[in-house]
Amino acid sequence: MESSSRKGGKIFRNELIEELAKSQQTYADNLRRQPERKWAALGQMCSYRGKDRYPLKTWSEAVSFLLGCPIRFESYEQIEDSLKPFQLTVR
């Protein structure tokens, strides 16, 4: 399943987004466009073990892609702190 996406006329590729799309058995664009998939992906990212497996730039690009606005992380701790609200479940 191809999980790259077109962004601004060029193909956007991000290993973390590709991993998340694969885990949800969907396309990268669906992670961004379908709210339930987006929230699930952001929640997965918060609890992701071994965050340092990906550079901060990759994390920043992935979250920016999902949220549709520029995000920049300065540390791995900042990733978890920023994404904590996405782990909440609505009942």
Gaussian input, Z-matrix of N, CA and C with variables (Angstrom, degrees):
# hf/3-21g

backbone

0 1
 N
 C     1     B1
 C     2     B2     1     A1
 N     3     B3     2     A2     1     D1
 C     4     B4     3     A3     2     D2
 C     5     B5     4     A4     3     D3
 N     6     B6     5     A5     4     D4
 C     7     B7     6     A6     5     D5
 C     8     B8     7     A7     6     D6
 N     9     B9     8     A8     7     D7
 C    10    B10     9     A9     8     D8
 C    11    B11    10    A10     9     D9
 N    12    B12    11    A11    10    D10
 C    13    B13    12    A12    11    D11
 C    14    B14    13    A13    12    D12
 N    15    B15    14    A14    13    D13
 C    16    B16    15    A15    14    D14
 C    17    B17    16    A16    15    D15
 N    18    B18    17    A17    16    D16
 C    19    B19    18    A18    17    D17
 C    20    B20    19    A19    18    D18
 N    21    B21    20    A20    19    D19
 C    22    B22    21    A21    20    D20
 C    23    B23    22    A22    21    D21
 N    24    B24    23    A23    22    D22
 C    25    B25    24    A24    23    D23
 C    26    B26    25    A25    24    D24
 N    27    B27    26    A26    25    D25
 C    28    B28    27    A27    26    D26
 C    29    B29    28    A28    27    D27
 N    30    B30    29    A29    28    D28
 C    31    B31    30    A30    29    D29
 C    32    B32    31    A31    30    D30
 N    33    B33    32    A32    31    D31
 C    34    B34    33    A33    32    D32
 C    35    B35    34    A34    33    D33
 N    36    B36    35    A35    34    D34
 C    37    B37    36    A36    35    D35
 C    38    B38    37    A37    36    D36
 N    39    B39    38    A38    37    D37
 C    40    B40    39    A39    38    D38
 C    41    B41    40    A40    39    D39
 N    42    B42    41    A41    40    D40
 C    43    B43    42    A42    41    D41
 C    44    B44    43    A43    42    D42
 N    45    B45    44    A44    43    D43
 C    46    B46    45    A45    44    D44
 C    47    B47    46    A46    45    D45
 N    48    B48    47    A47    46    D46
 C    49    B49    48    A48    47    D47
 C    50    B50    49    A49    48    D48
 N    51    B51    50    A50    49    D49
 C    52    B52    51    A51    50    D50
 C    53    B53    52    A52    51    D51
 N    54    B54    53    A53    52    D52
 C    55    B55    54    A54    53    D53
 C    56    B56    55    A55    54    D54
 N    57    B57    56    A56    55    D55
 C    58    B58    57    A57    56    D56
 C    59    B59    58    A58    57    D57
 N    60    B60    59    A59    58    D58
 C    61    B61    60    A60    59    D59
 C    62    B62    61    A61    60    D60
 N    63    B63    62    A62    61    D61
 C    64    B64    63    A63    62    D62
 C    65    B65    64    A64    63    D63
 N    66    B66    65    A65    64    D64
 C    67    B67    66    A66    65    D65
 C    68    B68    67    A67    66    D66
 N    69    B69    68    A68    67    D67
 C    70    B70    69    A69    68    D68
 C    71    B71    70    A70    69    D69
 N    72    B72    71    A71    70    D70
 C    73    B73    72    A72    71    D71
 C    74    B74    73    A73    72    D72
 N    75    B75    74    A74    73    D73
 C    76    B76    75    A75    74    D74
 C    77    B77    76    A76    75    D75
 N    78    B78    77    A77    76    D76
 C    79    B79    78    A78    77    D77
 C    80    B80    79    A79    78    D78
 N    81    B81    80    A80    79    D79
 C    82    B82    81    A81    80    D80
 C    83    B83    82    A82    81    D81
 N    84    B84    83    A83    82    D82
 C    85    B85    84    A84    83    D83
 C    86    B86    85    A85    84    D84
 N    87    B87    86    A86    85    D85
 C    88    B88    87    A87    86    D86
 C    89    B89    88    A88    87    D87
 N    90    B90    89    A89    88    D88
 C    91    B91    90    A90    89    D89
 C    92    B92    91    A91    90    D90
 N    93    B93    92    A92    91    D91
 C    94    B94    93    A93    92    D92
 C    95    B95    94    A94    93    D93
 N    96    B96    95    A95    94    D94
 C    97    B97    96    A96    95    D95
 C    98    B98    97    A97    96    D96
 N    99    B99    98    A98    97    D97
 C   100   B100    99    A99    98    D98
 C   101   B101   100   A100    99    D99
 N   102   B102   101   A101   100   D100
 C   103   B103   102   A102   101   D101
 C   104   B104   103   A103   102   D102
 N   105   B105   104   A104   103   D103
 C   106   B106   105   A105   104   D104
 C   107   B107   106   A106   105   D105
 N   108   B108   107   A107   106   D106
 C   109   B109   108   A108   107   D107
 C   110   B110   109   A109   108   D108
 N   111   B111   110   A110   109   D109
 C   112   B112   111   A111   110   D110
 C   113   B113   112   A112   111   D111
 N   114   B114   113   A113   112   D112
 C   115   B115   114   A114   113   D113
 C   116   B116   115   A115   114   D114
 N   117   B117   116   A116   115   D115
 C   118   B118   117   A117   116   D116
 C   119   B119   118   A118   117   D117
 N   120   B120   119   A119   118   D118
 C   121   B121   120   A120   119   D119
 C   122   B122   121   A121   120   D120
 N   123   B123   122   A122   121   D121
 C   124   B124   123   A123   122   D122
 C   125   B125   124   A124   123   D123
 N   126   B126   125   A125   124   D124
 C   127   B127   126   A126   125   D125
 C   128   B128   127   A127   126   D126
 N   129   B129   128   A128   127   D127
 C   130   B130   129   A129   128   D128
 C   131   B131   130   A130   129   D129
 N   132   B132   131   A131   130   D130
 C   133   B133   132   A132   131   D131
 C   134   B134   133   A133   132   D132
 N   135   B135   134   A134   133   D133
 C   136   B136   135   A135   134   D134
 C   137   B137   136   A136   135   D135
 N   138   B138   137   A137   136   D136
 C   139   B139   138   A138   137   D137
 C   140   B140   139   A139   138   D138
 N   141   B141   140   A140   139   D139
 C   142   B142   141   A141   140   D140
 C   143   B143   142   A142   141   D141
 N   144   B144   143   A143   142   D142
 C   145   B145   144   A144   143   D143
 C   146   B146   145   A145   144   D144
 N   147   B147   146   A146   145   D145
 C   148   B148   147   A147   146   D146
 C   149   B149   148   A148   147   D147
 N   150   B150   149   A149   148   D148
 C   151   B151   150   A150   149   D149
 C   152   B152   151   A151   150   D150
 N   153   B153   152   A152   151   D151
 C   154   B154   153   A153   152   D152
 C   155   B155   154   A154   153   D153
 N   156   B156   155   A155   154   D154
 C   157   B157   156   A156   155   D155
 C   158   B158   157   A157   156   D156
 N   159   B159   158   A158   157   D157
 C   160   B160   159   A159   158   D158
 C   161   B161   160   A160   159   D159
 N   162   B162   161   A161   160   D160
 C   163   B163   162   A162   161   D161
 C   164   B164   163   A163   162   D162
 N   165   B165   164   A164   163   D163
 C   166   B166   165   A165   164   D164
 C   167   B167   166   A166   165   D165
 N   168   B168   167   A167   166   D166
 C   169   B169   168   A168   167   D167
 C   170   B170   169   A169   168   D168
 N   171   B171   170   A170   169   D169
 C   172   B172   171   A171   170   D170
 C   173   B173   172   A172   171   D171
 N   174   B174   173   A173   172   D172
 C   175   B175   174   A174   173   D173
 C   176   B176   175   A175   174   D174
 N   177   B177   176   A176   175   D175
 C   178   B178   177   A177   176   D176
 C   179   B179   178   A178   177   D177
 N   180   B180   179   A179   178   D178
 C   181   B181   180   A180   179   D179
 C   182   B182   181   A181   180   D180
 N   183   B183   182   A182   181   D181
 C   184   B184   183   A183   182   D182
 C   185   B185   184   A184   183   D183
 N   186   B186   185   A185   184   D184
 C   187   B187   186   A186   185   D185
 C   188   B188   187   A187   186   D186
 N   189   B189   188   A188   187   D187
 C   190   B190   189   A189   188   D188
 C   191   B191   190   A190   189   D189
 N   192   B192   191   A191   190   D190
 C   193   B193   192   A192   191   D191
 C   194   B194   193   A193   192   D192
 N   195   B195   194   A194   193   D193
 C   196   B196   195   A195   194   D194
 C   197   B197   196   A196   195   D195
 N   198   B198   197   A197   196   D196
 C   199   B199   198   A198   197   D197
 C   200   B200   199   A199   198   D198
 N   201   B201   200   A200   199   D199
 C   202   B202   201   A201   200   D200
 C   203   B203   202   A202   201   D201
 N   204   B204   203   A203   202   D202
 C   205   B205   204   A204   203   D203
 C   206   B206   205   A205   204   D204
 N   207   B207   206   A206   205   D205
 C   208   B208   207   A207   206   D206
 C   209   B209   208   A208   207   D207
 N   210   B210   209   A209   208   D208
 C   211   B211   210   A210   209   D209
 C   212   B212   211   A211   210   D210
 N   213   B213   212   A212   211   D211
 C   214   B214   213   A213   212   D212
 C   215   B215   214   A214   213   D213
 N   216   B216   215   A215   214   D214
 C   217   B217   216   A216   215   D215
 C   218   B218   217   A217   216   D216
 N   219   B219   218   A218   217   D217
 C   220   B220   219   A219   218   D218
 C   221   B221   220   A220   219   D219
 N   222   B222   221   A221   220   D220
 C   223   B223   222   A222   221   D221
 C   224   B224   223   A223   222   D222
 N   225   B225   224   A224   223   D223
 C   226   B226   225   A225   224   D224
 C   227   B227   226   A226   225   D225
 N   228   B228   227   A227   226   D226
 C   229   B229   228   A228   227   D227
 C   230   B230   229   A229   228   D228
 N   231   B231   230   A230   229   D229
 C   232   B232   231   A231   230   D230
 C   233   B233   232   A232   231   D231
 N   234   B234   233   A233   232   D232
 C   235   B235   234   A234   233   D233
 C   236   B236   235   A235   234   D234
 N   237   B237   236   A236   235   D235
 C   238   B238   237   A237   236   D236
 C   239   B239   238   A238   237   D237
 N   240   B240   239   A239   238   D238
 C   241   B241   240   A240   239   D239
 C   242   B242   241   A241   240   D240
 N   243   B243   242   A242   241   D241
 C   244   B244   243   A243   242   D242
 C   245   B245   244   A244   243   D243
 N   246   B246   245   A245   244   D244
 C   247   B247   246   A246   245   D245
 C   248   B248   247   A247   246   D246
 N   249   B249   248   A248   247   D247
 C   250   B250   249   A249   248   D248
 C   251   B251   250   A250   249   D249
 N   252   B252   251   A251   250   D250
 C   253   B253   252   A252   251   D251
 C   254   B254   253   A253   252   D252
 N   255   B255   254   A254   253   D253
 C   256   B256   255   A255   254   D254
 C   257   B257   256   A256   255   D255
 N   258   B258   257   A257   256   D256
 C   259   B259   258   A258   257   D257
 C   260   B260   259   A259   258   D258
 N   261   B261   260   A260   259   D259
 C   262   B262   261   A261   260   D260
 C   263   B263   262   A262   261   D261
 N   264   B264   263   A263   262   D262
 C   265   B265   264   A264   263   D263
 C   266   B266   265   A265   264   D264
 N   267   B267   266   A266   265   D265
 C   268   B268   267   A267   266   D266
 C   269   B269   268   A268   267   D267
 N   270   B270   269   A269   268   D268
 C   271   B271   270   A270   269   D269
 C   272   B272   271   A271   270   D270

   B1=1.4541
   B2=1.5287
   B3=1.2938
   B4=1.4665
   B5=1.5225
   B6=1.3166
   B7=1.4612
   B8=1.5247
   B9=1.3234
   B10=1.4633
   B11=1.5233
   B12=1.3021
   B13=1.4469
   B14=1.5223
   B15=1.3094
   B16=1.4599
   B17=1.5166
   B18=1.3155
   B19=1.4625
   B20=1.5153
   B21=1.3357
   B22=1.4558
   B23=1.5234
   B24=1.3523
   B25=1.4548
   B26=1.5197
   B27=1.3297
   B28=1.4623
   B29=1.5289
   B30=1.3036
   B31=1.4570
   B32=1.5251
   B33=1.3144
   B34=1.4588
   B35=1.5186
   B36=1.3259
   B37=1.4623
   B38=1.5252
   B39=1.3205
   B40=1.4478
   B41=1.5321
   B42=1.3149
   B43=1.4701
   B44=1.5273
   B45=1.3171
   B46=1.4575
   B47=1.5297
   B48=1.3152
   B49=1.4725
   B50=1.5222
   B51=1.3253
   B52=1.4647
   B53=1.5270
   B54=1.3317
   B55=1.4619
   B56=1.5257
   B57=1.3330
   B58=1.4647
   B59=1.5273
   B60=1.3271
   B61=1.4608
   B62=1.5271
   B63=1.3087
   B64=1.4668
   B65=1.5280
   B66=1.3358
   B67=1.4657
   B68=1.5250
   B69=1.3394
   B70=1.4687
   B71=1.5262
   B72=1.3230
   B73=1.4627
   B74=1.5301
   B75=1.3476
   B76=1.4569
   B77=1.5215
   B78=1.3090
   B79=1.4661
   B80=1.5278
   B81=1.3262
   B82=1.4641
   B83=1.5269
   B84=1.3215
   B85=1.4672
   B86=1.5199
   B87=1.3287
   B88=1.4640
   B89=1.5229
   B90=1.3304
   B91=1.4692
   B92=1.5198
   B93=1.3023
   B94=1.4619
   B95=1.5283
   B96=1.3089
   B97=1.4735
   B98=1.5222
   B99=1.3210
   B100=1.4670
   B101=1.5327
   B102=1.3337
   B103=1.4720
   B104=1.5238
   B105=1.3358
   B106=1.4707
   B107=1.5244
   B108=1.3254
   B109=1.4706
   B110=1.5279
   B111=1.3336
   B112=1.4666
   B113=1.5275
   B114=1.3398
   B115=1.4699
   B116=1.5191
   B117=1.3267
   B118=1.4683
   B119=1.5255
   B120=1.3278
   B121=1.4712
   B122=1.5245
   B123=1.3191
   B124=1.4618
   B125=1.5284
   B126=1.3231
   B127=1.4637
   B128=1.5238
   B129=1.3440
   B130=1.4646
   B131=1.5217
   B132=1.3220
   B133=1.4646
   B134=1.5185
   B135=1.3291
   B136=1.4635
   B137=1.5200
   B138=1.3237
   B139=1.4633
   B140=1.5237
   B141=1.3161
   B142=1.4588
   B143=1.5285
   B144=1.2977
   B145=1.4692
   B146=1.5213
   B147=1.3087
   B148=1.4621
   B149=1.5173
   B150=1.3334
   B151=1.4653
   B152=1.5287
   B153=1.3307
   B154=1.4639
   B155=1.5340
   B156=1.3127
   B157=1.4671
   B158=1.5296
   B159=1.3309
   B160=1.4658
   B161=1.5254
   B162=1.3362
   B163=1.4753
   B164=1.5336
   B165=1.3188
   B166=1.4692
   B167=1.5268
   B168=1.3214
   B169=1.4723
   B170=1.5270
   B171=1.3245
   B172=1.4583
   B173=1.5208
   B174=1.3354
   B175=1.4657
   B176=1.5289
   B177=1.3166
   B178=1.4662
   B179=1.5278
   B180=1.3157
   B181=1.4660
   B182=1.5264
   B183=1.3274
   B184=1.4638
   B185=1.5321
   B186=1.3222
   B187=1.4661
   B188=1.5210
   B189=1.3169
   B190=1.4669
   B191=1.5237
   B192=1.3256
   B193=1.4680
   B194=1.5244
   B195=1.3258
   B196=1.4602
   B197=1.5204
   B198=1.3300
   B199=1.4638
   B200=1.5304
   B201=1.3293
   B202=1.4622
   B203=1.5164
   B204=1.3170
   B205=1.4632
   B206=1.5205
   B207=1.3347
   B208=1.4740
   B209=1.5272
   B210=1.3122
   B211=1.4641
   B212=1.5216
   B213=1.3203
   B214=1.4621
   B215=1.5226
   B216=1.3140
   B217=1.4592
   B218=1.5159
   B219=1.3275
   B220=1.4573
   B221=1.5297
   B222=1.3481
   B223=1.4663
   B224=1.5252
   B225=1.3289
   B226=1.4587
   B227=1.5312
   B228=1.3113
   B229=1.4632
   B230=1.5277
   B231=1.3100
   B232=1.4618
   B233=1.5343
   B234=1.3169
   B235=1.4704
   B236=1.5238
   B237=1.3146
   B238=1.4644
   B239=1.5213
   B240=1.3316
   B241=1.4620
   B242=1.5319
   B243=1.3172
   B244=1.4644
   B245=1.5240
   B246=1.3161
   B247=1.4696
   B248=1.5300
   B249=1.3181
   B250=1.4715
   B251=1.5262
   B252=1.3288
   B253=1.4679
   B254=1.5405
   B255=1.3043
   B256=1.4596
   B257=1.5213
   B258=1.3218
   B259=1.4565
   B260=1.5153
   B261=1.3171
   B262=1.4542
   B263=1.5216
   B264=1.3087
   B265=1.4624
   B266=1.5155
   B267=1.3132
   B268=1.4701
   B269=1.5206
   B270=1.3026
   B271=1.4767
   B272=1.4984
   A1=107.68
   A2=117.29
   A3=122.94
   A4=108.52
   A5=117.22
   A6=118.96
   A7=113.29
   A8=117.38
   A9=118.34
   A10=108.60
   A11=116.45
   A12=121.29
   A13=109.76
   A14=115.96
   A15=119.91
   A16=108.45
   A17=115.48
   A18=120.78
   A19=106.77
   A20=116.67
   A21=120.22
   A22=112.66
   A23=117.16
   A24=120.73
   A25=114.46
   A26=118.03
   A27=119.52
   A28=108.59
   A29=115.56
   A30=119.82
   A31=110.13
   A32=115.41
   A33=122.69
   A34=107.38
   A35=116.20
   A36=121.37
   A37=107.83
   A38=114.36
   A39=120.49
   A40=106.74
   A41=116.58
   A42=120.94
   A43=112.63
   A44=116.65
   A45=120.33
   A46=110.42
   A47=117.03
   A48=121.02
   A49=109.75
   A50=116.73
   A51=120.13
   A52=110.76
   A53=117.15
   A54=121.06
   A55=111.24
   A56=116.54
   A57=120.68
   A58=111.27
   A59=117.18
   A60=120.54
   A61=110.31
   A62=115.95
   A63=120.36
   A64=110.51
   A65=117.29
   A66=120.49
   A67=111.43
   A68=117.32
   A69=121.44
   A70=111.60
   A71=116.85
   A72=123.35
   A73=111.49
   A74=113.97
   A75=119.88
   A76=109.28
   A77=116.26
   A78=122.93
   A79=110.09
   A80=116.18
   A81=121.37
   A82=111.60
   A83=117.62
   A84=119.98
   A85=112.38
   A86=117.15
   A87=119.93
   A88=111.45
   A89=116.92
   A90=119.50
   A91=110.10
   A92=116.45
   A93=120.46
   A94=111.76
   A95=117.02
   A96=121.01
   A97=114.85
   A98=117.61
   A99=120.38
   A100=108.74
   A101=116.29
   A102=120.03
   A103=114.71
   A104=118.10
   A105=119.13
   A106=110.84
   A107=118.18
   A108=121.36
   A109=111.13
   A110=115.71
   A111=120.13
   A112=110.47
   A113=116.32
   A114=120.42
   A115=110.78
   A116=116.80
   A117=120.32
   A118=110.34
   A119=117.11
   A120=121.05
   A121=110.66
   A122=117.57
   A123=120.64
   A124=111.03
   A125=117.23
   A126=121.18
   A127=111.28
   A128=116.23
   A129=120.65
   A130=110.31
   A131=116.00
   A132=120.70
   A133=110.91
   A134=117.26
   A135=120.69
   A136=110.89
   A137=116.85
   A138=120.21
   A139=113.01
   A140=116.90
   A141=122.31
   A142=110.58
   A143=116.41
   A144=121.35
   A145=108.71
   A146=116.14
   A147=119.94
   A148=113.01
   A149=115.18
   A150=119.48
   A151=112.18
   A152=116.37
   A153=119.33
   A154=112.71
   A155=116.43
   A156=120.38
   A157=110.75
   A158=115.61
   A159=122.09
   A160=109.20
   A161=117.49
   A162=119.82
   A163=111.42
   A164=115.84
   A165=120.71
   A166=111.52
   A167=117.05
   A168=120.44
   A169=110.91
   A170=117.62
   A171=121.74
   A172=110.58
   A173=116.42
   A174=120.89
   A175=110.93
   A176=115.97
   A177=120.39
   A178=110.67
   A179=117.01
   A180=121.49
   A181=111.23
   A182=116.85
   A183=120.58
   A184=111.33
   A185=116.68
   A186=120.03
   A187=110.18
   A188=118.03
   A189=121.24
   A190=110.52
   A191=116.69
   A192=122.03
   A193=110.42
   A194=116.58
   A195=120.07
   A196=112.87
   A197=116.86
   A198=120.51
   A199=113.48
   A200=116.66
   A201=119.58
   A202=113.98
   A203=117.05
   A204=121.06
   A205=108.49
   A206=116.99
   A207=118.66
   A208=112.65
   A209=115.13
   A210=122.91
   A211=106.75
   A212=116.02
   A213=119.61
   A214=109.11
   A215=115.08
   A216=120.57
   A217=109.63
   A218=115.60
   A219=122.54
   A220=111.97
   A221=116.26
   A222=120.41
   A223=108.90
   A224=115.45
   A225=120.21
   A226=111.12
   A227=117.59
   A228=121.30
   A229=110.22
   A230=116.39
   A231=121.62
   A232=110.81
   A233=116.88
   A234=120.66
   A235=109.46
   A236=116.22
   A237=120.00
   A238=111.50
   A239=117.24
   A240=120.63
   A241=111.25
   A242=117.21
   A243=121.65
   A244=112.70
   A245=116.66
   A246=120.70
   A247=113.79
   A248=118.59
   A249=121.07
   A250=113.89
   A251=119.99
   A252=118.92
   A253=113.29
   A254=117.51
   A255=120.78
   A256=112.39
   A257=118.05
   A258=120.98
   A259=111.52
   A260=117.33
   A261=120.97
   A262=110.13
   A263=116.28
   A264=120.28
   A265=108.44
   A266=115.48
   A267=121.66
   A268=107.66
   A269=115.39
   A270=119.99
   A271=110.69
   D1=124.61
   D2=179.55
   D3=-76.83
   D4=127.90
   D5=-175.98
   D6=-119.57
   D7=11.47
   D8=175.22
   D9=-77.86
   D10=166.74
   D11=-175.48
   D12=-140.12
   D13=153.09
   D14=174.25
   D15=-86.71
   D16=130.02
   D17=-179.99
   D18=-139.50
   D19=114.16
   D20=179.79
   D21=64.01
   D22=33.30
   D23=177.48
   D24=84.15
   D25=-9.02
   D26=177.66
   D27=-118.74
   D28=160.48
   D29=-178.24
   D30=-78.97
   D31=127.88
   D32=178.11
   D33=-97.45
   D34=125.21
   D35=176.54
   D36=-128.37
   D37=135.23
   D38=-179.89
   D39=-149.37
   D40=120.70
   D41=-176.00
   D42=-57.76
   D43=-38.72
   D44=-179.00
   D45=-66.93
   D46=-44.90
   D47=177.23
   D48=-61.30
   D49=-42.03
   D50=179.22
   D51=-61.64
   D52=-41.11
   D53=178.30
   D54=-63.89
   D55=-43.45
   D56=179.44
   D57=-65.72
   D58=-41.81
   D59=178.71
   D60=-62.39
   D61=-42.69
   D62=179.27
   D63=-62.70
   D64=-41.90
   D65=-178.97
   D66=-65.49
   D67=-26.75
   D68=177.81
   D69=-97.74
   D70=3.51
   D71=-179.41
   D72=50.53
   D73=54.89
   D74=-178.96
   D75=-148.86
   D76=-177.43
   D77=177.04
   D78=-92.41
   D79=155.14
   D80=179.72
   D81=-56.71
   D82=-42.99
   D83=179.96
   D84=-59.07
   D85=-33.62
   D86=178.73
   D87=-66.22
   D88=-31.41
   D89=177.04
   D90=-63.23
   D91=-34.13
   D92=-178.15
   D93=-84.82
   D94=-37.37
   D95=-171.22
   D96=-89.72
   D97=-24.08
   D98=-177.80
   D99=-103.98
   D100=111.24
   D101=-173.55
   D102=-51.16
   D103=-42.53
   D104=-177.62
   D105=-65.84
   D106=-35.86
   D107=177.44
   D108=-72.54
   D109=-38.03
   D110=178.52
   D111=-61.52
   D112=-49.43
   D113=179.55
   D114=-61.40
   D115=-40.98
   D116=179.00
   D117=-62.65
   D118=-43.74
   D119=-179.67
   D120=-64.48
   D121=-43.65
   D122=179.62
   D123=-65.55
   D124=-37.49
   D125=175.79
   D126=-64.82
   D127=-42.11
   D128=176.85
   D129=-60.52
   D130=-41.21
   D131=-178.34
   D132=-63.32
   D133=-38.72
   D134=-179.40
   D135=-63.07
   D136=-42.49
   D137=-176.18
   D138=-91.92
   D139=5.52
   D140=-177.65
   D141=-59.78
   D142=125.64
   D143=177.60
   D144=-85.91
   D145=142.44
   D146=-179.92
   D147=72.85
   D148=43.14
   D149=-179.05
   D150=-53.98
   D151=-30.79
   D152=-177.47
   D153=-72.46
   D154=-0.18
   D155=173.70
   D156=-64.45
   D157=-27.04
   D158=176.93
   D159=-115.08
   D160=142.83
   D161=177.46
   D162=-64.99
   D163=156.82
   D164=178.32
   D165=-56.63
   D166=-35.46
   D167=178.63
   D168=-60.58
   D169=-40.69
   D170=178.89
   D171=-64.21
   D172=-42.86
   D173=176.53
   D174=-61.47
   D175=-45.88
   D176=-179.28
   D177=-60.77
   D178=-45.48
   D179=179.84
   D180=-64.47
   D181=-40.29
   D182=-178.92
   D183=-64.70
   D184=-47.60
   D185=-179.77
   D186=-67.78
   D187=-38.96
   D188=176.41
   D189=-59.86
   D190=-43.09
   D191=178.69
   D192=-59.43
   D193=-47.64
   D194=-177.48
   D195=-67.74
   D196=-40.81
   D197=-175.66
   D198=-88.54
   D199=-17.00
   D200=178.61
   D201=76.25
   D202=20.68
   D203=176.68
   D204=-145.66
   D205=156.11
   D206=-177.15
   D207=-69.17
   D208=130.68
   D209=177.64
   D210=-129.91
   D211=139.97
   D212=176.98
   D213=-136.77
   D214=122.39
   D215=178.38
   D216=-98.34
   D217=138.61
   D218=178.57
   D219=-101.12
   D220=-16.27
   D221=-179.70
   D222=-154.15
   D223=162.66
   D224=178.37
   D225=-70.80
   D226=-31.60
   D227=176.65
   D228=-63.31
   D229=-36.70
   D230=-179.93
   D231=-63.48
   D232=-33.19
   D233=178.47
   D234=-60.92
   D235=-52.76
   D236=-178.13
   D237=-62.45
   D238=-44.28
   D239=179.39
   D240=-60.97
   D241=-40.86
   D242=-177.48
   D243=-71.53
   D244=-31.56
   D245=-174.59
   D246=-95.60
   D247=-4.81
   D248=-178.41
   D249=-52.14
   D250=-42.57
   D251=-179.39
   D252=-58.17
   D253=-24.74
   D254=-178.19
   D255=-78.47
   D256=-7.50
   D257=175.85
   D258=-84.83
   D259=-11.85
   D260=-179.21
   D261=-70.33
   D262=145.49
   D263=175.24
   D264=-111.45
   D265=140.83
   D266=179.34
   D267=-93.92
   D268=130.74
   D269=179.40
   D270=-110.83

